[in-house]
Structures are given as structure tokens and as C-alpha cells.
Amino acid sequence: MFHICAIAKNEGLYLAEWLEYHLMIGVDRIIVYNNGSEDDTRELCTLYPEVELVNWPTRVDQQKRAYQDYLRRYRDGVDWVAFIDIDEFICYRGTSSLEEYLSAVPRHCAGLELPWVSFDSCDHKKRPAGLVVENYTRAHSVAPQQNVKSICRPAAVRSEMIDSPHRFSYQPGLSPVCTDIKELCIFHYTLRSYEDVRAKVLRGDAWCKETERKRLANVDQAIHSILTKYDDADTTETHMLRHVDELKQRLSIRQQIYAFAVSDGESTDNLKLLP
């Protein structure tokens, strides 16, 4: 059994694509901790029988506490869980299925640490129509922030010692391994459009209140800092394009294709879910 655990606030614009993609590659169940969303996150998740939505209104250490809550509830019943965000996609390039890959991981390995591949804005000022995985194909050959995200064996995680959303502490005698970036990694759509960067800053930070405080104290400066760090990537990454047709078909069957109607170049009030 392979789960994803994620915390989300007002991510409804991109949630359907993210859910559909991960179910498509073999994730069995996705637990979304809804951290005070005011968009259609709740309604969207109810359309997916494979998704469990947990109401999570807390505003202090909300991401850490969500992970701890997940581990309390699923520690003994799940083989693997990926702790990732809605702007992160698991990228597997192996010849076997992802399920087969995980089944072959030795039992003494408590977790996998997947390197980040960071994407930039692809010069999109406004949200473009279409999918994230087709609109953003420019990545950093070396991530500006060298980090990982983890796929863990829940029973092996020391939940009282979660000090980072990236790496986890494990029971004595157990340790993680870092995966080969060319085989299993995280595609981190760090920016998406400039419009999304602003929304990201205003949404706050689910892990660090100090980061949130600094960003909200000067929103324009925070946006400039993020763009300076993550924009202008140096390589083209097209691996995800192979999934676009199937992903769109699956979304269409579920009647969950998002249309970003921004033809006027200004208003984003008409972002909507097509019937």
C-alpha cells in the first residue's frame, strides 16, 4: 500500500492534475490535510474515492502536526508514504512499475530521499491554460536549493523527531538511502507563473512561521527574492510530456479539466472548473 500525505491551502486550481497524476503512476491513496482552504478543495476531493480529506484548521506547526497525525493513524497499515506538496510531482523513469521498484527496496531501508529538480516560470507572467506538466519544461540542472523529499516506511519513522518536511528520523538501526536523480526524483514546480508566486507568498508557510512573517512583512520583496533564486533555469526537461495525453484523458473522464481563462491578461476571477 502506497500513500501520499500532503497539506494544502487554497490549491484547488492545481489539485485535480496533481491527484490524477499520482493515482495514474500507482499511488493507492492520498491523504490531503485541508489547512483552511477557501476555494473548492473540499468539493474536488470528494469526487475522488481514493482521496481522504482531513480538516486541519490549526495555524501553528500545521505541517509537522499533520505529518504526525498521519503517522499515528497509518503507522502499521501502510508500506510506503510520500510526504510531498501540491507543487511536487514524483518522477519515476525506471523500466519496471513504481510499485515493483518500491517492492524491491531492501527491508533495512527505512526511507528513500528523492532529490529535487526545480522548475522555473518558463516566462509565464499569468497562469497559462493547460497542465502544469506541459506548461513548465525549464529546469535547473543543479537545484538552487539542494534538497530532497522523502518516501518513508511509516512504521520506521520517529514521529516525535520530525524536524524538517524534507528528511525524517528513523528507528535505531534503520536509515534512508538517496535515490538516483535519473531514476526517481521530485519535480518541484517551485514557481509556476509569476501570478502563482504572489499567491504562494500570500498563502503563508505551513512549516515555518518565521518565513511566513518575513514574507508577509514585505510581499513584493519576498516575490522578488523567490524569482531571483529560482527563475532563469538552464535546461529543458520534457520527461513529463509523455504523460500529458493520458492525464488529460483521465481528467476529462472525471470531468475535472481546469480552464485558466486569462485572455484579457489581467483578471483571474474567472478561473473555473469546466463541467
C-alpha positions in Angstrom: 0.0 0.0 0.0 1.5 3.3 -1.1 0.1 6.6 0.2 0.8 10.3 -0.2 0.4 12.7 2.7 0.1 16.4 1.8 -1.1 19.6 3.4 -2.9 22.1 1.2 -4.4 25.6 1.5 -6.2 27.1 -1.5 -4.5 24.8 -4.0 -7.7 23.9 -5.8 -6.6 25.3 -9.1 -3.9 22.7 -9.4 -5.2 19.9 -7.2 -7.0 17.8 -9.8 -4.0 17.4 -12.0 -1.7 16.6 -9.1 -4.1 14.0 -7.7 -4.8 12.4 -11.1 -1.1 12.2 -12.0 -0.1 10.4 -8.8 -3.0 8.0 -8.9 -2.0 7.3 -12.5 1.5 6.3 -11.6 0.4 3.8 -8.9 -0.3 5.7 -5.6 -3.1 3.8 -3.8 -4.4 6.6 -1.5 -3.8 10.3 -1.0 -4.5 12.0 2.3 -4.9 15.7 2.0 -4.8 17.8 5.2 -7.0 20.8 4.3 -5.4 23.8 6.1 -8.3 26.3 6.0 -8.8 26.4 2.2 -11.5 28.8 1.0 -11.6 27.5 -2.6 -13.1 24.3 -4.0 -10.5 22.0 -2.4 -13.1 20.1 -0.3 -15.6 19.7 -3.2 -12.9 18.5 -5.6 -11.5 15.9 -3.2 -15.0 14.4 -2.6 -15.0 13.4 -6.3 -12.1 11.1 -5.7 -12.8 7.9 -3.8 -9.0 7.3 -3.5 -8.6 10.7 -1.6 -9.2 11.3 2.1 -9.6 14.9 3.1 -8.7 15.8 6.7 -9.9 19.1 8.2 -6.8 20.7 9.6 -7.5 24.3 10.7 -4.5 24.7 13.0 -2.1 27.6 12.2 0.8 26.6 14.4 3.3 23.9 13.2 0.4 22.8 11.0 2.6 20.8 8.5 4.6 19.0 11.2 1.5 18.2 13.2 -0.3 16.9 10.1 2.6 14.5 9.4 2.5 13.3 13.0 -1.3 12.8 12.8 -0.9 10.8 9.7 1.8 8.6 11.3 -0.4 8.0 14.3 -3.3 6.8 12.1 -1.4 4.8 9.5 1.9 3.7 11.1 1.1 0.0 10.9 -1.1 -0.4 7.9 0.9 1.2 5.0 4.1 0.1 3.3 5.2 3.5 1.9 4.1 7.1 2.3 5.5 10.1 0.3 5.4 13.4 2.2 5.2 15.9 -0.6 3.5 19.2 -1.5 1.0 20.0 -4.2 3.7 21.7 -6.4 5.8 18.5 -6.3 5.4 15.5 -8.6 7.1 12.2 -8.2 9.1 11.4 -11.3 10.0 7.8 -11.9 11.9 6.9 -15.0 12.6 3.2 -14.3 11.7 0.3 -16.6 9.6 -1.5 -14.1 6.5 0.0 -12.4 6.9 2.2 -9.4 5.1 -0.4 -7.3 7.7 -3.0 -8.4 10.5 -0.6 -7.7 9.3 0.0 -4.1 8.7 -3.7 -3.6 12.4 -4.4 -4.4 13.7 -1.9 -1.8 15.5 -3.9 1.0 13.7 -4.1 4.3 16.5 -2.5 6.2 16.0 0.7 4.2 13.6 2.9 6.2 13.1 5.5 3.6 14.0 7.0 0.2 15.3 10.5 -0.2 14.3 11.9 -3.7 16.4 14.8 -5.0 14.7 17.9 -6.1 14.6 19.0 -9.7 13.4 22.7 -9.6 11.5 24.3 -12.4 11.2 28.0 -13.2 8.4 30.2 -14.6 9.0 29.5 -18.3 8.4 33.2 -18.6 4.7 32.9 -17.7 3.6 36.1 -16.0 -0.1 35.0 -15.8 -1.4 31.4 -15.3 -1.5 29.8 -18.8 -4.2 27.4 -20.0 -3.4 23.7 -19.7 -1.5 21.4 -17.3 1.5 22.2 -15.1 3.5 19.4 -16.5 3.1 20.7 -20.1 3.5 24.4 -19.4 6.7 24.2 -17.3 9.6 22.5 -19.0 12.6 24.6 -18.0 14.5 23.2 -15.0 17.7 23.9 -13.2 20.5 21.3 -13.9 21.6 21.9 -10.4 18.8 22.9 -8.0 19.2 26.4 -6.4 18.3 24.8 -3.1 19.9 21.3 -2.7 17.2 19.4 -1.0 15.1 16.2 -1.1 11.6 14.9 -0.3 11.0 11.6 1.4 9.2 8.3 0.7 9.1 6.5 4.1 8.1 3.3 5.7 5.6 4.8 8.2 6.4 2.2 10.9 10.1 3.2 10.8 9.6 7.0 11.3 10.3 8.5 14.7 7.3 10.9 14.6 8.3 12.7 17.8 11.5 13.8 16.0 10.2 15.4 12.8 12.3 18.5 12.4 12.0 19.0 8.7 9.5 18.4 5.9 12.3 17.0 3.8 14.2 14.4 5.8 13.0 12.2 8.6 14.5 10.5 11.6 14.1 6.7 11.8 14.1 4.0 14.4 17.5 2.8 15.7 19.4 0.7 13.2 17.3 1.9 10.2 18.4 4.6 7.7 17.3 6.0 4.4 19.0 6.0 1.0 19.2 8.7 -1.6 17.8 7.7 -5.0 19.4 8.3 -8.3 18.1 11.6 -9.7 18.0 10.0 -13.1 15.7 7.2 -11.9 13.5 8.5 -9.1 13.3 12.2 -8.1 10.9 15.0 -7.3 9.9 17.5 -10.0 9.4 20.7 -7.9 7.3 23.3 -9.8 8.6 25.9 -7.5 7.3 29.0 -9.2 4.7 28.2 -11.9 3.7 31.7 -13.1 4.6 35.0 -11.5 0.9 35.2 -10.6 1.3 32.0 -8.7 4.4 33.2 -6.8 2.4 36.1 -5.4 -0.4 33.7 -4.4 2.2 31.4 -2.8 3.6 34.2 -0.6 0.1 35.4 0.4 -0.9 31.8 1.3 1.7 31.7 4.1 4.1 29.0 5.1 2.8 25.7 6.6 6.2 24.8 8.1 7.9 27.9 9.3 6.1 30.8 10.9 9.2 33.0 10.8 9.4 32.5 7.0 5.8 33.4 6.7 6.2 36.5 8.9 9.2 37.8 6.9 7.4 37.2 3.5 4.2 38.9 4.6 6.0 41.9 6.0 7.1 42.8 2.5 5.3 40.8 -0.1 6.9 42.4 -3.2 10.4 41.9 -1.7 9.6 38.2 -1.0 8.4 37.7 -4.6 11.5 39.3 -6.0 13.7 37.1 -3.8 12.0 33.9 -4.8 12.1 34.8 -8.5 15.8 35.8 -8.3 16.6 32.4 -6.7 14.5 30.1 -8.8 13.8 31.7 -12.2 16.0 31.6 -15.3 16.7 27.8 -15.3 19.3 26.5 -17.7 18.0 23.2 -19.1 14.9 21.8 -20.9 13.2 18.9 -19.2 10.5 17.2 -21.2 10.0 13.8 -19.5 6.6 14.7 -18.2 5.2 15.5 -21.6 4.8 11.7 -22.2 2.1 11.7 -19.6 0.1 14.7 -20.9 -2.4 12.9 -23.2 -3.3 10.2 -20.7 -3.5 12.7 -17.9 -5.9 14.9 -19.9 -8.0 11.9 -20.9 -8.3 10.8 -17.2 -9.2 14.4 -16.2 -11.8 14.6 -18.9 -13.4 11.3 -17.8 -13.7 12.7 -14.3 -14.9 16.0 -15.8 -12.2 17.9 -13.9 -10.3 19.8 -16.6 -9.4 23.3 -15.3 -9.6 26.2 -17.8 -7.5 29.2 -17.0 -9.5 31.9 -18.8 -7.0 34.8 -18.7 -7.2 36.0 -22.2 -7.6 39.6 -21.0 -4.2 39.3 -19.4 -5.4 40.9 -16.2 -8.4 39.3 -14.4 -8.1 35.9 -12.8 -11.6 36.0 -11.3 -12.9 33.6 -13.9 -10.6 30.6 -13.1 -13.1 27.8 -13.1 -13.8 24.1 -13.2 -15.3 23.0 -16.5 -18.5 20.9 -16.3 
